[in-house]
């Protein structure tokens, strides 16, 4: 089978399958089961191998597994970040550079495990029923050359491509903006089909869920305040293009 044909059978992108074949991405268990079916393999042939090679390492941020479970169930994801491109749109090289910088004493296999987990989260964007993704990013994050010039340019290219997909909106807060509501920390608001919204922030060691309605309301208010200083989606694309040309 060609890569394109196989990717179509399992409803994922060519890029996702390429990352899987090159061991950049570790698939979820259900995806391995789907691959067995479309390839016509005996049951558990790939799954037995998957169980042998899957590297498990406790995530250094407490409660992060709870967040990824909620993220996987969300129908809409609103996220803001002032410092870096959010994880759901990070390239593998960009993500690896961030993880390694943030965990300087971690073993290489731990870095790769965390990287695999971050890239695996992106599967939700290429499934049959992806969540609506609405990102607000400070222009500072676009200018920072994480991983060096080549990695930086690759990340900007990926962000530009993603921002033009249906269901994904990226808006940029111009660098010329002074103080705004997002300078304290980044945050995510998750909305669900039949559950109350939750807000999530994290520090270096712990994830913090806000579930009380009045607290979630405060994060919504902050998100709405950010929109008062963002460029439009179309103008934001031009900001990303201009930054890419100058990178």
Beta strands, then each sheet from edge to edge (+ up, - down):
strand 1: 76-81
strand 2: 132-138
strand 3: 168-173
strand 4: 187-191
strand 5: 198-202
strand 6: 207-210
sheet 1: 3+ 2+ 1+ 4- 5+ 6-
end
